[in-house]
Amino acid sequence: MEAEQKVQIIGLSPSLGYLDLLQLSGERFLNELRACKDCGLGLSWSTLCVHVSITWTEILYLLLCTVTWTYLRKAFTTWIFQPFAEWCQLQPREADKFPESAWKLFFYSFSWSYSVYLLFFTEYTFFHDPSSAFHGWKSGVEVPRDIALACLIQGSYYAHSIYATLYMDAWRKDSVVMIIHHMVAVTLITFSYAFRYHNIGILVLFLHDINDIQLEFTKINVYFKTRGGKYHRVNDILSDIGCIVFSCSWFWFRLYWFPPKVLFATCYSSLEMHPNLPLYFLFNILLFAVIAMNIYWFMVSTYMYN
């Protein structure tokens, strides 16, 4: 309890600025890495076996939901998105692209809304006090049902997205990076659930899904600029606004908020409360990989917009 109070004071101290939090996080991670003399695959595997807490039934649910997302997307595409594109008289090329964006807009709007509900309309406090994400942490502790449901929905969706990127989506220059992103996402979500870091998982999902909503909304307006053989200025304006809002929110949510909201809690606060936190390095390396991809995509999107 004393450690939790200490971390809460540090996290809320007005004397600590953004750069201070980054410095504390980075220094703690590097110091722990230097001090770990027996860190290796052998220790990681034994730690995984001791602390992992996931049942075969839960894995089966994940696989079933993954298949369900795939068939649900096919059904939505066939019965809703394609007929709507035809009714709107989109150009053939845009009509082919529209179902993918419409599906993603539908999912991310739903998933982000659920994250908003969990973070701002329940008793959970780990958005405003990220360090509290590790309050009461214990290996194998029961995951609240509402958070377990979020992990199941998101984990199965990203597992489906690996298949979708390969066989359903249009192939793009960044498709390989997208596949890597989906694999990291599935690993992180499953990892956060199995090792009871689920609160951090919800924070990560909240900070990411909003940008996907804006991205797909912008794409759809680009597709709708020309329909029925006519140019529609309102969609052109909305697509320009969408690009600006997307870039700003990407920077704010994924690059500005991600380090103090997530990395400070996982790199620094977690060890203040639980010095022997299992798989500390693997968890944080995956999170660093996420922010590295966020920086890459921010640079790509900025270059494309300019």
C-alpha positions as CSV (number, residue, x, y, z in Angstrom):
1,M,0.0,0.0,0.0
2,E,2.9,2.4,0.8
3,A,4.4,1.7,-2.6
4,E,1.0,2.5,-4.3
5,Q,0.7,5.8,-2.4
6,K,4.3,6.7,-3.3
7,V,3.7,6.0,-7.0
8,Q,0.4,7.9,-7.0
9,I,2.2,11.0,-5.5
10,I,4.9,10.8,-8.2
11,G,2.4,10.4,-11.0
12,L,0.3,13.4,-9.9
13,S,3.2,15.7,-8.8
14,P,3.0,19.0,-10.7
15,S,6.8,19.3,-10.4
16,L,7.2,16.5,-12.9
17,G,6.7,17.5,-16.6
18,Y,6.4,15.5,-19.7
19,L,10.1,15.1,-20.3
20,D,10.6,14.2,-16.6
21,L,8.2,11.3,-17.0
22,L,9.9,10.1,-20.2
23,Q,13.3,10.3,-18.5
24,L,12.2,8.4,-15.4
25,S,10.6,5.7,-17.6
26,G,13.6,5.3,-19.9
27,E,16.2,5.3,-17.0
28,R,14.2,2.8,-15.0
29,F,13.9,0.4,-18.0
30,L,17.6,0.7,-18.9
31,N,18.7,0.3,-15.3
32,E,16.7,-2.8,-14.8
33,L,18.0,-4.2,-18.1
34,R,21.6,-3.6,-17.0
35,A,21.0,-5.1,-13.5
36,C,19.4,-8.3,-14.9
37,K,22.2,-10.8,-15.1
38,D,20.2,-13.9,-15.7
39,C,17.6,-12.6,-18.1
40,G,17.3,-15.0,-21.0
41,L,15.0,-17.3,-22.8
42,G,15.3,-19.9,-20.1
43,L,14.2,-17.5,-17.4
44,S,11.5,-16.0,-19.6
45,W,10.0,-19.5,-20.4
46,S,10.0,-20.5,-16.7
47,T,8.4,-17.2,-15.7
48,L,5.8,-17.6,-18.4
49,C,4.9,-21.1,-17.3
50,V,4.6,-20.0,-13.6
51,H,2.5,-16.8,-14.2
52,V,0.5,-17.4,-17.3
53,S,-3.2,-17.6,-16.5
54,I,-5.4,-18.5,-19.5
55,T,-7.5,-21.6,-20.1
56,W,-8.0,-23.7,-23.1
57,T,-11.7,-22.6,-23.0
58,E,-10.7,-19.0,-23.3
59,I,-8.4,-19.8,-26.2
60,L,-11.3,-21.6,-27.9
61,Y,-13.5,-18.5,-27.4
62,L,-10.7,-16.4,-29.0
63,L,-10.5,-18.7,-32.1
64,L,-14.3,-18.9,-32.4
65,C,-14.7,-15.1,-32.3
66,T,-11.8,-14.7,-34.8
67,V,-13.8,-16.9,-37.3
68,T,-17.0,-15.0,-36.4
69,W,-15.5,-11.7,-37.3
70,T,-14.4,-13.0,-40.7
71,Y,-17.8,-14.3,-41.6
72,L,-19.5,-11.3,-40.1
73,R,-17.4,-9.0,-42.4
74,K,-18.2,-11.1,-45.4
75,A,-21.9,-10.9,-44.6
76,F,-21.8,-7.1,-44.0
77,T,-19.9,-6.7,-47.3
78,T,-22.3,-8.8,-49.3
79,W,-25.6,-7.6,-47.8
80,I,-24.9,-4.0,-46.7
81,F,-21.7,-2.4,-48.0
82,Q,-21.7,-3.5,-51.6
83,P,-25.4,-2.7,-52.2
84,F,-25.0,0.7,-50.5
85,A,-22.0,1.5,-52.8
86,E,-24.1,0.6,-55.8
87,W,-27.0,2.6,-54.6
88,C,-24.7,5.6,-54.2
89,Q,-23.3,5.1,-57.7
90,L,-19.7,5.1,-56.6
91,Q,-16.9,4.8,-59.2
92,P,-15.9,1.1,-59.7
93,R,-12.5,1.6,-58.0
94,E,-14.0,3.4,-55.0
95,A,-16.9,0.9,-54.8
96,D,-14.3,-1.9,-54.4
97,K,-12.5,0.0,-51.6
98,F,-15.6,1.2,-49.7
99,P,-16.6,-2.1,-48.0
100,E,-13.2,-2.5,-46.3
101,S,-13.3,1.1,-44.9
102,A,-17.0,0.8,-43.9
103,W,-16.3,-2.4,-42.0
104,K,-13.3,-0.9,-40.1
105,L,-15.3,2.2,-39.3
106,F,-18.1,0.1,-37.9
107,F,-15.8,-2.0,-35.7
108,Y,-13.5,0.8,-34.4
109,S,-16.5,3.0,-33.6
110,F,-17.9,0.2,-31.5
111,S,-14.6,-0.8,-29.9
112,W,-13.6,2.7,-29.0
113,S,-17.0,3.6,-27.6
114,Y,-16.7,0.6,-25.3
115,S,-13.2,1.7,-24.2
116,V,-14.6,5.2,-23.4
117,Y,-17.4,3.5,-21.4
118,L,-14.8,1.5,-19.4
119,L,-12.5,4.4,-18.7
120,F,-14.9,7.2,-18.1
121,F,-18.3,5.7,-17.0
122,T,-17.2,3.0,-14.6
123,E,-15.2,2.9,-11.3
124,Y,-11.9,2.4,-13.1
125,T,-9.4,5.3,-12.6
126,F,-6.4,4.3,-14.6
127,F,-6.8,6.8,-17.4
128,H,-6.5,9.8,-15.0
129,D,-4.1,7.9,-12.7
130,P,-2.3,5.4,-15.0
131,S,-0.2,4.0,-12.0
132,S,-3.5,2.7,-10.5
133,A,-3.5,0.1,-13.4
134,F,-1.2,-1.9,-11.2
135,H,-3.0,-1.4,-7.9
136,G,-3.9,-4.8,-6.5
137,W,-2.0,-6.7,-9.2
138,K,-1.5,-10.4,-8.5
139,S,-0.6,-13.3,-10.7
140,G,-3.8,-15.1,-11.7
141,V,-6.2,-12.5,-10.2
142,E,-9.7,-12.7,-11.7
143,V,-10.2,-10.3,-14.6
144,P,-13.4,-8.2,-14.4
145,R,-16.0,-9.4,-16.9
146,D,-16.3,-6.1,-18.7
147,I,-12.6,-5.9,-19.3
148,A,-12.3,-9.6,-20.2
149,L,-15.0,-9.0,-22.8
150,A,-13.0,-6.1,-24.3
151,C,-9.8,-8.3,-24.4
152,L,-11.8,-11.0,-26.2
153,I,-13.4,-8.6,-28.7
154,Q,-10.1,-6.9,-29.6
155,G,-7.8,-9.9,-29.5
156,S,-10.1,-11.9,-31.8
157,Y,-10.5,-8.9,-34.2
158,Y,-6.8,-8.4,-34.6
159,A,-6.3,-12.1,-35.2
160,H,-9.0,-11.9,-37.9
161,S,-7.2,-8.8,-39.3
162,I,-4.1,-10.9,-40.0
163,Y,-6.1,-13.1,-42.3
164,A,-8.0,-10.1,-43.7
165,T,-4.9,-8.2,-44.6
166,L,-3.6,-11.2,-46.5
167,Y,-6.7,-12.4,-48.2
168,M,-9.5,-9.7,-48.0
169,D,-8.0,-6.2,-48.0
170,A,-6.4,-4.5,-50.9
171,W,-2.6,-5.0,-50.8
172,R,-0.7,-1.7,-50.1
173,K,2.8,-0.6,-49.5
174,D,2.5,-0.8,-45.8
175,S,0.6,-4.1,-45.7
176,V,3.7,-6.0,-44.3
177,V,3.9,-3.4,-41.5
178,M,0.2,-3.8,-40.9
179,I,0.6,-7.6,-40.6
180,I,3.4,-7.1,-38.1
181,H,1.2,-4.5,-36.2
182,H,-1.7,-7.0,-36.0
183,M,0.7,-9.8,-34.8
184,V,2.1,-7.4,-32.1
185,A,-1.5,-6.4,-31.2
186,V,-2.7,-10.0,-30.7
187,T,0.4,-10.8,-28.7
188,L,0.0,-7.7,-26.5
189,I,-3.7,-8.2,-25.9
190,T,-3.3,-11.9,-25.1
191,F,-0.2,-11.2,-23.0
192,S,-2.0,-8.4,-21.1
193,Y,-4.9,-10.7,-20.3
194,A,-2.8,-13.9,-19.5
195,F,-0.5,-12.0,-17.1
196,R,-3.2,-9.7,-15.7
197,Y,-1.9,-6.5,-17.3
198,H,-5.4,-6.0,-18.7
199,N,-5.8,-2.5,-17.4
200,I,-2.9,-1.3,-19.4
201,G,-4.3,-3.1,-22.4
202,I,-7.5,-1.1,-22.2
203,L,-5.5,2.1,-22.1
204,V,-3.5,1.1,-25.2
205,L,-6.7,0.3,-27.1
206,F,-8.4,3.6,-26.1
207,L,-5.4,5.6,-27.3
208,H,-5.3,3.8,-30.7
209,D,-8.8,3.1,-31.9
210,I,-9.9,6.7,-32.2
211,N,-7.4,7.3,-35.0
212,D,-8.7,4.3,-37.0
213,I,-12.2,5.8,-36.8
214,Q,-11.0,9.1,-38.3
215,L,-8.8,7.3,-40.9
216,E,-11.7,5.3,-42.3
217,F,-14.1,8.2,-42.1
218,T,-11.7,10.2,-44.2
219,K,-11.2,7.4,-46.7
220,I,-15.0,7.0,-47.1
221,N,-15.4,10.7,-47.9
222,V,-12.6,10.5,-50.5
223,Y,-14.5,7.6,-52.1
224,F,-17.7,9.7,-52.0
225,K,-16.3,12.8,-53.6
226,T,-17.3,11.5,-57.0
227,R,-20.5,9.5,-57.2
228,G,-23.3,9.3,-59.7
229,G,-21.0,11.0,-62.2
230,K,-20.9,14.2,-60.2
231,Y,-18.4,15.9,-57.9
232,H,-19.6,16.5,-54.3
233,R,-17.7,19.3,-52.6
234,V,-19.0,18.5,-49.1
235,N,-17.2,15.2,-49.1
236,D,-14.1,16.8,-50.4
237,I,-14.2,19.3,-47.5
238,L,-14.9,16.5,-45.0
239,S,-12.0,14.5,-46.3
240,D,-9.6,17.5,-45.9
241,I,-10.9,18.1,-42.4
242,G,-10.6,14.4,-41.6
243,C,-6.9,14.5,-42.7
244,I,-6.1,17.4,-40.4
245,V,-8.0,15.9,-37.4
246,F,-6.5,12.5,-38.0
247,S,-2.9,13.9,-38.0
248,C,-3.5,16.0,-34.9
249,S,-5.2,13.3,-32.9
250,W,-2.6,10.7,-34.0
251,F,0.1,12.9,-32.5
252,W,-1.9,13.7,-29.4
253,F,-3.2,10.2,-28.6
254,R,-0.5,7.9,-29.9
255,L,2.7,10.0,-29.6
256,Y,2.0,12.5,-26.8
257,W,-0.3,10.7,-24.4
258,F,1.1,7.1,-25.0
259,P,4.4,7.6,-23.1
260,P,3.0,9.2,-19.9
261,K,-0.2,7.2,-19.8
262,V,1.3,3.8,-20.7
263,L,5.1,3.7,-20.7
264,F,5.5,5.5,-17.4
265,A,3.1,3.1,-15.8
266,T,4.7,0.0,-17.3
267,C,8.3,1.0,-17.1
268,Y,8.4,2.9,-13.8
269,S,5.3,2.7,-11.6
270,S,4.8,-1.1,-12.0
271,L,8.2,-1.9,-10.4
272,E,7.7,0.6,-7.6
273,M,4.7,-1.5,-6.6
274,H,5.8,-4.9,-7.7
275,P,9.6,-5.2,-7.9
276,N,9.5,-8.7,-9.4
277,L,6.8,-8.2,-12.0
278,P,6.9,-11.1,-14.5
279,L,8.1,-10.6,-18.1
280,Y,8.6,-6.9,-17.5
281,F,11.1,-6.6,-20.4
282,L,9.0,-8.5,-23.0
283,F,5.9,-6.5,-22.1
284,N,7.7,-3.1,-22.4
285,I,9.7,-4.1,-25.6
286,L,6.3,-4.9,-27.3
287,L,5.0,-1.5,-26.2
288,F,8.1,0.2,-27.5
289,A,7.5,-1.6,-30.8
290,V,4.0,-0.2,-30.9
291,I,5.2,3.4,-30.4
292,A,7.9,2.9,-33.0
293,M,5.3,1.8,-35.6
294,N,3.2,4.8,-34.5
295,I,6.1,7.2,-35.3
296,Y,6.6,5.4,-38.6
297,W,3.0,5.8,-39.7
298,F,2.8,9.4,-38.5
299,M,5.8,10.2,-40.7
300,V,4.3,8.4,-43.7
301,S,0.9,10.1,-43.3
302,T,2.5,13.5,-42.9
303,Y,4.5,12.9,-46.0
304,M,1.5,11.8,-48.0
305,Y,-0.6,14.7,-46.9
306,N,2.1,17.2,-47.8
